Amino acid sequence: MKRIIATAVLASAFVAAPAMADLDLAKKSGCLACHSVDAKIVGPAWKDVAATVSDRARIVDSIKKGSKGNWNAVTGGVPMPPYSPRVSDENIEKLTDFIMSLK
């Protein structure tokens, strides 16, 4: 029984570790100024993005180039600024995977 509990604890740590790393990446990239996982700040909550946007390329494009008009009801028309080249393409891909994992 102790072995099963220990295995479950270790497994959950391995699942939580990448999510925490991606949240750290989001913080370092400046994303948390406008977004959070669960609640609207200026931009939509990432869980809402994941539930609404199924096109991964659209999320990547929005992070790279910025966007305007997609979430007006949430943002009041405030545009999302472009994050490329300040955030590398590799990190934008990681951030997109993180957002998509929140479905």
C-alpha positions, 0 to 999 in steps of 0.5 A: 500500500505504501508503495502505491501511495509513493508511486502516485505521489511521484507520478503527480509530481512529474505531471505538475512539474512541467505545468509549473515550468510553463507557468514560470516561462509565462511569468518570465515572458510577461504573459501574467501581466494580462493573463492567468490560468483561471480568471480574466485579467486584461486578456482572457483566462487561458482555460477559456482560450483552450476551451474556445480555440481549437486551432493551435496555429491561431494561438501561436500566431496571436502570441507571435504577431499580437491580435485584436478583436478576437476577445472584445467582449472580454478585453473591451477592445484592448489588443494583445501586443506581439511577443516575437521576437522578444519571446523565442519561437521555441518558447512560444510553442511551449506556451501554446502547448501549455495553454492547449493543455488546459482544456 
